[in-house]
């Protein structure tokens, strides 16, 4: 295989990886909103099988005690890690957490939801590994591509471990936020390596300052809004436990100020993107990738507002929760790709005023 062919292969694999990462974020959102995180209590198998069971009769009689014991063992190892890094109080809380002693009832739907999430995750990891292998064809011309690709494989391994901690512990809510931020970092690195592999041999032309700064602001605001949304999700989980999955209509009101902050911050996100949309339309040709990306972002934001309204006033329907998180991720990805393209405008015609 020639170097040129191998580079093309890298771009193809990397593009597929980006799509898979978005699918994985959606799958993770579905797992979270449906409470399927412990659908498979062990890893890498599911109930000790490569193909999950569909009926409780397929499980051994002592499966509850077996997997509670494994969960306790995992949490004890995590508590030791926290001790090493100086989080002794949190480690003690995890060791004393009695909620993990309550066994999960088998639910075939939740089991298969988590299992499909794992399959998507494994496939994403495989394509990230393939990307890292093919990335070494850029070693001489663009060393950052293989370096970042290998770093991404390492991050995905850490992310998988962190995901297991998310579902295993009930007290460390902030890990959910870290888990989401790390997912965005992995996504951003993959988008960057794809983009840079396509343009690394082309000259960079400095773009107008205002659209670039506004895009940086838009990306930062979207990231903060996603963090707020993740914290709302954490509060919802706590409220759901309190209400024992009943009275869904009261869950939003019970989340407190964090939901209000998330809702109000959305207005700032919309305003920033309206201003950015104006400057992009003013500065670039309608057929440029800049206008196309900005139009796509604006469409996503309108859909995102719609799912937010549904979550607020329709008792948090699970389908809206999944749509909300994938739309947020798509907005972040499209804005980040727009930011990268704003640094190279040689192939696009600017609008002369």
URSULLIN-V216960 format. One record per pair of residues at least 24 apart in sequence whose C-alpha atoms are under 6 Angstrom apart, sorted by sequence separation. I is the first residue (numbers start at 1). J is the second residue. If there is no record, write none. Layout:
i: [I I]
j: [J J]
This chain:
i: [232 228 297 64 145 177 54 288 214 285 285 249 284 285 248 283 284 283 39 40 39 36 39 36 27 24 20 17 14 10 10 215 37 207 206 205 204 14 11 33 30 29 26]
j: [259 262 331 103 193 230 108 348 276 349 350 315 350 351 315 350 351 351 110 111 111 110 114 114 117 120 124 127 131 131 134 339 167 343 343 344 344 194 194 318 322 322 326]
